Amino acid sequence: MLTLVNPNLAVDPAAVWVAKDEVVTVEFAGAAGALESAVGLNRYSKGDALLTGSTGDRWCVSRDRFDAKYRPEPSTEQGDAGQYRNHPVRLRARRMSTPFTIERSAGGDVLQGNSGDWLMQYAPGDYGVVAAARFDRVYRVLSSGR
């Protein structure tokens, strides 16, 4: 299994620009804990967002990142549990041809991907893994290469 350490998809010729458009169901953690996502353990702190995607996948997002990346749907008030849609932002992604692991952030949870899954880079040092089937349903490729 390939172990990735701080790759930079901004300069990776195999990486592409992608965007996600998804409404998710959100609750906010009343206490610190962990949930098992499709790609590994996700630890969270009190107040962090616990998301369930349109494909049934679950993951967590720190509260500050959640507030910057998601907006409530009309039936939900900002900061309340309910339905949220991500802000459509471009990010770099690479489809992996071999099983791999990567830390979400330095010293963070270790995520695991299978051959065909996607490595996502949200910012320098900030990574995710998206299973191939979920990627095909939720993301769209904007362009290839640089």
C-alpha positions as CSV (number, residue, x, y, z in Angstrom):
1,M,0.0,0.0,0.0
2,L,1.3,3.4,-1.0
3,T,1.7,5.9,1.9
4,L,1.4,9.5,0.8
5,V,3.1,12.3,2.7
6,N,2.1,15.9,2.0
7,P,1.7,15.6,-1.8
8,N,1.2,18.8,-3.7
9,L,-1.6,18.3,-6.3
10,A,-1.1,21.8,-7.5
11,V,2.0,20.7,-9.4
12,D,0.9,17.1,-10.1
13,P,0.3,16.6,-13.9
14,A,-2.1,13.7,-13.1
15,A,-4.3,16.0,-10.9
16,V,-7.5,17.7,-12.2
17,W,-9.7,20.5,-11.1
18,V,-13.0,19.3,-9.7
19,A,-16.1,20.8,-8.0
20,K,-18.7,19.3,-5.7
21,D,-22.4,20.3,-5.5
22,E,-24.2,18.4,-2.8
23,V,-26.9,19.0,-0.1
24,V,-25.9,17.3,3.1
25,T,-27.6,16.6,6.4
26,V,-25.8,18.2,9.4
27,E,-25.8,17.9,13.1
28,F,-23.4,19.5,15.5
29,A,-21.4,17.5,18.0
30,G,-22.5,17.9,21.6
31,A,-19.2,16.4,22.8
32,A,-15.9,15.3,21.3
33,G,-15.9,11.9,19.7
34,A,-15.2,9.9,16.5
35,L,-17.1,8.4,13.6
36,E,-16.0,5.8,11.2
37,S,-16.3,7.1,7.6
38,A,-16.0,5.0,4.5
39,V,-12.3,5.9,4.3
40,G,-11.2,5.9,7.9
41,L,-11.7,7.2,11.4
42,N,-12.7,10.9,11.8
43,R,-12.2,12.5,15.2
44,Y,-14.1,15.6,16.0
45,S,-14.4,18.2,18.7
46,K,-17.5,19.6,20.5
47,G,-19.3,21.9,18.1
48,D,-17.9,20.3,14.9
49,A,-20.2,19.5,12.0
50,L,-21.2,15.8,11.5
51,L,-22.3,15.4,7.9
52,T,-24.3,12.8,6.1
53,G,-23.9,13.1,2.3
54,S,-26.4,12.4,-0.4
55,T,-24.8,8.9,-0.8
56,G,-25.2,8.0,2.9
57,D,-21.5,8.6,3.6
58,R,-20.6,10.2,6.9
59,W,-17.7,12.5,7.9
60,C,-16.9,15.4,10.1
61,V,-15.7,19.0,9.4
62,S,-14.3,21.3,12.0
63,R,-16.7,24.1,12.8
64,D,-14.6,26.9,11.4
65,R,-14.1,25.1,8.1
66,F,-17.8,24.1,8.0
67,D,-19.0,27.7,8.5
68,A,-16.7,28.8,5.6
69,K,-17.6,26.0,3.2
70,Y,-21.4,25.4,3.7
71,R,-24.5,27.5,3.6
72,P,-27.9,26.5,5.0
73,E,-30.8,25.5,2.7
74,P,-33.9,27.7,3.0
75,S,-35.5,25.4,5.6
76,T,-32.5,25.6,7.9
77,E,-31.1,28.5,10.0
78,Q,-27.4,29.1,10.0
79,G,-25.9,27.1,13.0
80,D,-28.9,24.8,13.4
81,A,-29.0,21.1,12.5
82,G,-30.5,20.5,9.1
83,Q,-29.8,20.7,5.4
84,Y,-26.7,22.6,4.0
85,R,-25.2,22.9,0.6
86,N,-21.5,23.3,0.0
87,H,-20.2,26.5,-1.6
88,P,-19.1,25.4,-5.1
89,V,-15.3,25.7,-5.0
90,R,-12.7,24.3,-7.3
91,L,-10.1,21.9,-5.8
92,R,-7.4,19.6,-7.0
93,A,-8.0,15.9,-7.1
94,R,-6.2,12.8,-8.5
95,R,-7.6,9.4,-9.2
96,M,-5.3,6.8,-7.6
97,S,-4.3,3.6,-9.4
98,T,-3.2,1.8,-6.3
99,P,-4.4,1.5,-2.7
100,F,-3.1,4.3,-0.5
101,T,-3.1,6.0,2.8
102,I,-2.8,9.7,3.8
103,E,-3.1,11.8,6.9
104,R,-6.1,14.3,6.8
105,S,-3.6,16.8,8.1
106,A,-0.2,16.6,9.7
107,G,-0.5,14.3,12.7
108,G,-4.2,13.8,11.9
109,D,-6.5,10.8,11.2
110,V,-5.2,8.4,8.6
111,L,-7.5,7.8,5.7
112,Q,-7.3,4.9,3.3
113,G,-8.2,4.7,-0.3
114,N,-8.6,1.9,-2.8
115,S,-7.4,1.7,-6.4
116,G,-9.7,4.0,-8.3
117,D,-10.5,6.2,-5.4
118,W,-9.7,9.9,-5.4
119,L,-7.2,11.9,-3.4
120,M,-8.5,15.4,-2.7
121,Q,-6.4,18.4,-1.7
122,Y,-8.5,21.1,-0.1
123,A,-5.5,23.3,0.8
124,P,-1.8,22.8,1.4
125,G,-1.6,20.0,4.0
126,D,-5.4,19.4,4.0
127,Y,-6.5,16.1,2.3
128,G,-9.4,13.8,1.9
129,V,-10.2,10.6,0.2
130,V,-13.4,10.1,-1.9
131,A,-14.5,6.6,-2.9
132,A,-14.8,6.2,-6.7
133,A,-18.6,5.6,-6.6
134,R,-19.2,8.6,-4.5
135,F,-17.0,10.8,-6.6
136,D,-18.9,9.8,-9.7
137,R,-22.2,10.9,-8.1
138,V,-21.2,14.1,-6.4
139,Y,-18.2,15.6,-8.2
140,R,-17.6,16.8,-11.7
141,V,-14.2,17.2,-13.4
142,L,-13.7,20.8,-14.6
143,S,-10.4,20.3,-16.5
144,S,-7.4,18.1,-16.6
145,G,-3.8,18.9,-16.0
146,R,-2.7,22.4,-15.0
